[in-house]
Amino acid sequence: MFKYGTQDVNADGHLEIGGCDTLELARRYGTPLYVIDEADVRGRSRAYLEAFRAHWPHIDVAYASKAFLVGEIVRLATAEGLSLDVVSAGELRLALWAGADPSRITFHGNYKTHEDIELAVRSRVRSLVVDCLDEIEAIDRQARREGVVQAVDIRLNLGIDIHTDPKYTTGSLESKFGLAVHTGDAAEAVARILGCAGLRLRGLHFHLGAQVVDTKYHRRALHDLGAFVREVQAGAGRSWRPAAVTVGGGMGVNYDGVTTPPTPAEWARDLIPVFLREVVPLCAPDVVFGVEPGRSLVAEAGTTLYTVGPTKHSGARRLVAVDGGLSDNPRPIMYQSVHHAVLASNPELTGAALHESTVFGRHCETDKLIDEVLLPDLAPGEVLAVQCTGAYTHSMFNQHNRFDKPPVVFVEGGRARLVVRRERFEDTILTEIRETDADADADADAGAEVSGPDGGNE
Ligand SMILES: Cc1ncc(COP(=O)(O)O)c(C=O)c1O
């Protein structure tokens, strides 16, 4: 068994996380259940800050909240000194509701709606990251309306392909994200922003994609970013000096128990020298080096507990059904992503006790959760722990077949805290309008019209 974070086997032989017995968690909170290893997230947050600060004092680590966004993770990340990256009015509202400081929030998005821009500027976020030429004027207008000068960054498309699954790639020329350097759009964005009274061009940003396990693409991107700044400074941006350079996230994780992605210390060791050599001389003093990890802060800290249902045989292979699937983790279907799983009551079984198995969910789809995993014979009611599910699972939940959204429990030091309860049917129908309700609303509206301003209709 590959032990993520604080995972261990307790005296009863059960899988424990954060000192909590997973069978007990499943009994107490039901399944499916998202379990988050709090100490692991804290450790990773500190590791990022310490690793990068060891090379350059002006470091900003922003948690990419899209990876997993509940109030308690915002509180945890900000308490650890991280800032936040959000990508919609909804993510911003949740972050603010959880107490995040807007001056430490960066607002992204390839299509920012009017509502997004209005809320972000009105909330005084640290920066909006400009992703297209069209939004520059809208952000400037909103800033002037508010009587503020809004800081913005530019997301560059540097035309770098990370050579993984195309669905993971966001920095190549075909990507919908960012302003392309090679077409001249990025330089045009610099010139336009510098001409806007309501905007201050803070810095540059790039994000190449997800699950990157080699630092060479980011090194090349920093080199190319330096070349772009030199080009800008030779033209319209002669006196402009970036105050921030941000490497979007994308740092890979160990999904399969075998991959060894670079650690934060290795990312810092490889990236900061390129930054110091090729970018810092072109920048404002004290330029901030930013990094925006999402997956690599929370993926390995998450485990989903499921109850095993019926099992079948297909030749030598066992087909195992669990009580969740596509709704609580769409990633295997969307990305053919790999997860590992163990039997919570006996995670260290080895050898002949294990058989090739495929784990399915219970949706009315072929929702294969794990294509190939070695598991013992399983009986209905046993608890299966699917590992490395902290990122892009809860945040990608969908209501297919109307399963309830599972609860989230944080575990640390032998204590479990329920931070999101299980969704109830009543929660899911709050936005539904029945014909009888609609009639009642229409009657009420009609009544209001007849009654006039004083409320009387006699
Ligand atoms: C702009 C930006 N920053 C950071 C991230 C986080 O990426 P990851 O979760 O792969 O670290 C993303 C992910 O899509 C992103 O678009």
The ligand as an SDF file (V2000), in Angstrom:
LIG
                    3D

 16 16  0  0  0  0  0  0  0  0999 V2000
   -4.4640   30.0020  -13.8700 C   0  0  0  0  0  0  0  0  0  0  0  0
   -4.3430   28.7380  -13.1250 C   0  0  0  0  0  0  0  0  0  0  0  0
   -3.5430   28.6950  -12.0400 N   0  0  0  0  0  0  0  0  0  0  0  0
   -3.4170   27.5650  -11.3150 C   0  0  0  0  0  0  0  0  0  0  0  0
   -4.1020   26.4100  -11.6480 C   0  0  0  0  0  0  0  0  0  0  0  0
   -3.9280   25.1880  -10.8030 C   0  0  0  0  0  0  0  0  0  0  0  0
   -3.4080   24.1500  -11.4970 O   0  0  0  0  0  0  0  0  0  0  0  0
   -3.0550   22.7820  -10.7420 P   0  0  0  0  0  0  0  0  0  0  0  0
   -4.2480   22.4050   -9.9560 O   0  0  0  0  0  0  0  0  0  0  0  0
   -2.7630   21.8350  -11.8260 O   0  0  0  0  0  0  0  0  0  0  0  0
   -1.8800   23.0830   -9.8600 O   0  0  0  0  0  0  0  0  0  0  0  0
   -4.9350   26.4020  -12.7670 C   0  0  0  0  0  0  0  0  0  0  0  0
   -5.6760   25.1890  -13.1400 C   0  0  0  0  0  0  0  0  0  0  0  0
   -6.4220   25.0900  -14.0290 O   0  0  0  0  0  0  0  0  0  0  0  0
   -5.0640   27.5980  -13.5220 C   0  0  0  0  0  0  0  0  0  0  0  0
   -5.8570   27.6590  -14.5960 O   0  0  0  0  0  0  0  0  0  0  0  0
  1  2  1  0
  2  3  1  0
  2 15  2  0
  3  4  2  0
  4  5  1  0
  5  6  1  0
  5 12  2  0
  6  7  1  0
  7  8  1  0
  8  9  2  0
  8 10  1  0
  8 11  1  0
 12 13  1  0
 12 15  1  0
 13 14  2  0
 15 16  1  0
M  END
$$$$
